[in-house]
Amino acid sequence: MRKIPLKLVLVVAVSAAIITLLLLTLFFVRFQEHRQSTLNPAQGRFIQFLLREIATDSSPETVHRLASEYKLHILVQKAGSTISSDPKYFLSETYLLLKREPWPGRHLRRPNQPGPSEMFILKEGKAPVGIEVSRGPNRFVLVKYGDDSRVRRMAFLVTFSVVVILAFLFFLVKRWLADPLSELETAIRAFPEGMYTGEPIHGSGDLRRLFDAFREMKEQVRQTVSDKERLLRDVSHDLKSPITRMRVAVEMLPASPIRDRILKDLSELQGLVNQVLDVQRRKNFRRERVQMELFLSEFLTSHEPGFPVQLDIRAPFSMRGNQEQLSRVLENLLDNSGKYSDTTRGVVISCYQDESEGVVDFSDSGNGVGEDLIARIFDPFFKGDESRRQDIQNGSGLGLAICKTIVEAMDGDIRAEASRSGGLLIQMRFP
């Protein structure tokens, strides 16, 4: 779920880029089509106006004024004289390489003067940039030299406007969708650990309803957990008192095998009550950074399980957990191995890394567990296959359930499978 806000932001960013490119492409395609088309009627009337102006007054002042005012290169050859607004241009390679195509004669009327006229469109590539009119010895050339700055300004304004609008949409998506989802994700992750302090306070109407539903669910879960813990405390108190009274009464009886069996059963019942409560207590604890290989070494140094234990450190790693709770996990696993495996061969504890996870393998040398039972091995009160047992002691069936509760409370995962030696492999993975 952590990637959802990032994906939303990426979708908006990619969509913005695609829309911008499409708009700019459409704009420039239409511009090029317009630029490469034959001179339109308005342009034809404008050229006719310029020709009239020059025919009326072809003085250098008029030529330079028109050239400057309309951003044109103008060349007038009349009565043996040549007037040019830019002599260097008409001698340059740029002008000499312009293509000359016959004028289509649709939009420009021929001046009402005697004598044949020849008209040409001057093109730079496919784009018309000027016109040339020849009538006898007279010749008029008009070439546009504008640099399309207006078009570039329009393109810049369009691009800038699109970017601003998309940036605003990006902000709205982030503010009203991505950020609230991130806050909701944080709240959901913090809730099981008891660290959730509040809900997101902004978002769209749909998200607000989602937050309200989460708030209601949170209160229902808290109430359920509170009721369950209260029930367990009450049951524990109610059970401990009669168990204690029964134990005192039995201990006053004369020694006999029946008395010993009753005391043993009462001890198991008392232990069962304590372990049921222990399962609940071990869901909440303070976390700290634990260097796993050091913890395992220190644990095995301070504990004597009564059978061989081999520690295989392949790759050290650290995780966020609680050493006291991890000690309880190892104690339960060692106790389980003592009951169900060959204590002369012992167990092997391996510590290594698998990609981004730290792994601890706990492999015993027992008879293994049937595939139909492995899926239930972490269920409360499950006592496993009697064929694995090496003694006659009865357990509560809560040892591995407590291990699962502790490991999952540390954001880890615990699983069971058959080991290569034929016994049982308990694998714990921590982020």
N, C-alpha and C positions, 0 to 999 in steps of 0.2 A: 504493500500500500504506500510505502514511502515514496515510490516513483511516480505516483499519480499526479501530484502538483507539477513536477518537472515535465511530465509528458504533456500536460495542458499548456504549459508555457511554451514548450517546443512546438506544439500544434499551432498556437497563435503566431509564433514567430515565423514558422515556415509558411503559414497561410498569408501572413503579411508580405513576406518576400515574393510569393507567387503572384499575389494581387498587384503589387507594385510593378513587377516585371511585365505582367499582362497589360496594365494600363499604359506603361511607357512604350511597350511594343506597339500597341494599337495606335497610340498618339503619333509615333514616328512613322509607322506604316502609312497612316492617312496623310501625314505631312509630305512624305516622299511621293505618294500617289498624286497629291495636289501639285507638288513642285515639278513632277515630271510630265504633267498633262500639258496639252496645248494651251496657249495663252487664252484666257477666258474673255468674255465680252468686256468686262470692266477694264482689264488690262489693255484690250484693244482700243477702247475709247481713250485711255490714258496716253497710249503711244500716239494716237491721232492728235491729241491735244499738244503733245510735245513737238510733233512735227510741224504743227501750225505755228507754234511759238517761234521755232527756229526759222521757219520759212518767212515769218513776218520780220524777225529781227535776228540775224545770224551774227551779231557782233560778239567779240570775245567776252564782253561783260555778261551778255545774256546767256551764252553757252556755259560760262563758269557758274553763273547764278543757278541755272537749272540743274547743273551737275551736282552742285553742293546741296541744293535744296532737296533733290530727289535721290541722292546717292547713286549717281550714274557716271559712267565714262561716256563722253559725247565726242563724236568726231563728225565734223562738217566739212565736206569738200564741195566748194561752190565757186564757179567762175574763176578757176585757176588758183584759188586760195584754199588753204587748209587751216581750220581752227579746231583745236583739240583741248579738252579740259585736262588731259593727262597724256602728253606725247609719249612718255616712257612706256605707258601701258600698251599703247597701240603698236609699239615696236617690240613688245615682250613676247616670249614664247607662249605665255598664258593666252594671249589674244590670238596669236597666229594658229594655235591648235584648236580653236573653237570650230565646231562643225557648222556648216551652212546648209540649211534645208529650206526648200521653197515654202513660202508662206501659204497656208491653206486658203486664205481669202475669205474666211467666214465671218470674222469679227472686225476687220479693219477695212474701212472704205478707202478706195484710192482717192487721193486728193483730186479735186475737180480742176485739173490742169491738163493741157494737151501734152501728148508725148507718152510713149510707153514707159511703164514702171516695172522694176524687178524688186521683189521683196523676199527676204530670207529671214528665217529664224536662226539665231545663233545659240548653239547648245554646248554645254559643258557636260560631256557624257550624255545622259538622257534628259537632263534638266535644262529647259530653256532659260537663258540668261540675258538675251538681248535680241535686237532686231536690226536689220540692215536694209535700207531703201535706196535704190539707185534709179535715177531718172536722167538719162543722157549723161552729161558730164558731172551732174550733181550727185552727191552720195552722203547719206546720213546714217550714222551708226550710233546706236544706243545700247550700252551694256551695263547691266546692274552690277554694282560692287558691294552691295550690303552684305554683311557677314552673318546674317541670320541671328543676330543677337536677340531680336525680339522673340524668335522661336525658342532660343535657348533659355531666355528668361521665363517664357511660358512653361517650358519643360521643367525648369527648376522649381517654379511655383507649384506645378502639378505634383512633382515628386515630393517636395517639402510638405505640401498639404496632405498627401497620402500618408507620408511617414508620421506626421503629427497625429492624424486620425487613428492610424494603426497603433501608434504608441499609447494613445489614450485608451483604445480598446484593450491593449495589452495590460495597461494599468488596472482597468476595471476587472479583467479576468483574474489577474493576480490578487487584487484587493478583495473581490467578492466571491472568488471561487477557489483559487489555489491556496491562498493564505488560510482561509477557514478550514479547508480540508487538511492542511498541515497541522493546524491547531487541534482539529478533531482526532487526527492520527496520534498526535502526542498525548492527548487525553486518554485515548483507548489503550495506548501502550503503558501509560502511567497508572491507569486504574487498577490493574491486578496487583501492582506493587504497593497500593495504598498511598501513592504520591500525587494523585490527581487533586488539584485545588480549585479548578474553575473550568468554565466552558467558553468556547469562542463567542464573542459578543456581537459580531457583525457577519454579514453574508446575505445572500439572496433569500427570498421567501421560502424556497424549497429547502435550502440549507438550514434556515432557522427551524423549520419543522423537523429536520433531521437531528439538529442539536437538542431540540425539546424531547424527541424520542429517546435520544441517548441519555439525557438527564433523567428521564423517567426510568429507563432501564437501570441506570446506575443506582438510583434510590431503591428500586426493587431488589437488585442484587445485594446491596448493602443490608437491606432489611432481612433478606433471606439468610445471608451469612450471619448476621447478628442473632437471628432466631436460632440458627443451627448451633452456634457457639454457646448460646445461653442454655439450649437443651442439653448439650454435651456436659456443660458444667453442672447442671442440675442432676443429670443422670449419674455423673461421676460422684457427686456428693451423696446422692441417694444410695448408690451401690457401695461406696466405701464404708459407710457406717454399718450396714448389715454384715458385710464381709468381715469387718474388724470384729464385730460381736461374735460372729460364728467362729472366727479363728481363736478368739479368747476362750470360747466355750469348749472347742475341740481340744485345745491345748490342756485343758483341765481334766480331760479324760485319761484313763490309764493307757499306757503305751501298748499299741497293738498295730498289726498291719493295716487294719481298717482306718485307724486314726491317722497313720502316716499318709495313706492315699487321700484322705479328706484334706489334710493340710497341704498336700501337693496340689490338689485340685484348686483349693482356695488361693494358693500362691499364683497358679496359672491364671485364675480369674482376675486377681488383682493386677497381674502383669498385663493382661489383655485390656483392662480398663485404662491403665496408664499409657499403653501404646496407642489406643484410640485417641486419647487426648494429645499424645505426642505428635500424631499425624497433623492435627490442626495447628499446634503451636509452631511447627517447623515450616509453615508457609510464609511467615513474616520474620525477617532477621536483617541485621545490618550487613551491607556488602562492603568488601574491600578487595584490593588487588592481591591475588594469590598466585605465586610462582609455583606452578604445579609440580615440577620435578623436585623442588626443595621441600614442598609440603609432603609429598609421598615418602621421600627419604626420612624426614623427621618422624612421620607417623609410624613407619615400620621400625624405626629405632626405638620408639617408646612403647610399642605394642608387641606382645609375644603371643601370636595366635596358637602356638603349639604344633605347627606343621610348617614345612618349608614354604617360603614366599620369595620368588625371584622378581626383582625390579629391573625392567628393561627400559632405559631412557634413550629413545631414538632421537627425539627433538624436543627441547624444552619449550614451554609456552606459558603464558599467564592468562588469567581470566578473572572476572569480577564475581566473587563468591564470599563464602564465610567458612573459615577453617574449622570451626566447631561443627558446623553442619556437614561439611565434607568428611570430617572424622567419623561422624555417625554413619554416613553412607558406607565408608570402608569397613567400619565395624560390623555393619549388617551383612555386607558381602562376605567378609571373612567368616562370620558366624554361619552364613548360609553354606559356604564351602566346607566348613567343618562338619556340617550335618550331612551333606549330600555328595561329597567327593572323597577320593582316596587321599587321606591325610599323609600317607607316606610319600606321595608324589608332589603334593602341594599345589600351589597356584602360581600363575605368572601375571604380573601387572605391567602393562606396557604404556608408555607415554610418548606421544608423537603428534605431528601436525598433519592435517589433511586439507590442503588448500587453505581456506580462511578459518578453519575450525581446529580447536585443540581436542585431541582424542585420548581417552584413557580406556584401555581394554583390561578386563578382569576375567582371566580364563582359568577354569578349574579342570580337574582330571577325573570327574565323576563319570556316570553312565550316560550323561546327556538327558535331554528332555524331548519327548515326542513333539512332532510338528504341530499336532492338534492342541498341545498344552502351552507351547511357547507364547502364543498370543494372550494367554491368561495369566502369565507368570507374575505380572505386576498388579494383578487385581487384589484388593483387600481380602484377607482371610483365605487366599488360595495357598494350599500346602503342597502342591506339586505331585510328582509321581512317586509313589511309595517305593518303587524299585530302585530309586536313587539313594534312599536313606541308608546311612551307615550305622545308625544307632537307633535307640528306641525313644529318644526324647521327642516330645510333641512341641511344636511351635505354634505361635498365634496366627501365622500366615500374613503378618503385617510388615515384616522386615523389608521385603522388596517394594511394597507399596509406599513405605516411608522413604526409601531411596528415590523412587520415582517422583514423589512430592517435592523432595529437596532439590533434585537436579532440575526439574522443570521450573521451580521457583527461581533458579539462577539462570533462566532463559536457555537451559541446556536440553538435551534429549538423551534418553536412555532406552536401550533396546537389548533384546536377547536373541541369540542364534547359536547354532551348533558350532563348537570350536573344531579346529583341525585335529586335535587329539581325541575327539570323540566326546568331550565333556561339554560344559555350558560356557558360552562367551557372553559376558555382560559388557556392553560398549556404551560409554558416556561421551557425548560430544558437547563442547562448549564454544560459544562464539568468541 
